């Protein structure tokens, strides 16, 4: 019975998820017009008139969507998913306040791990300072490691590594770059690899991951 908004251009990896996830579950796709993902007024009109129930936003676009005067009128939305950027506590709380019937999920994942690999399900206002990026999804492992690739204790910041079935094989025709980012997994089965994300993170007391920034100057 869901209607899922497909608004991401097909040149961006999230579009594959938006397109095929609804079809594999029997939901209906609501197709936005080209460039429509940049227009909050158009998206409000489209979501309202089509009865769209599920949508994905990067946090910066979610901010623009909520800034629109008609934001509180999109009462047919039941599920909002954010990923691609850091979801700030203020934005998460504002979303939950303006759209109290909406379940807000926050996801994380670099392209090298087939889009999203950790997820926080149904955020509540008490969960938003800071907003967690959640726990590993099915067939995925997340490690917080020090410089010697040893696990750090909960609460200690380290570098986030991802392993599991979703891991890419490497960068096409770039063996040197592949070797620096896709490294042997000392914590998995022999022959398995893990991806060095370059992201800093830590485990909180609830077993969720908290994003802490980058190890380099990548935006």
Secondary structure, DSSP 8 states (H G I E B T S, - for coil): --EEEE-S-TTSTHHHHHHHHHHHHT-EEEE--TTGGG-HHHHHHHHHHHT--EEEE-HHHHHHHHHSTTGGG-TT--EEEE-SS---HHHHHHHHHHTTT-EEEEEE--GGGSS--EEE-S--GGGBTTB--BEE-TTEEEEEE-TTS-B--TT--EEEEEEETT-----TT-HHHHHHHEEE-TTSSTT-EEEEEEEEEEE-TTS-EEEEEESSS--
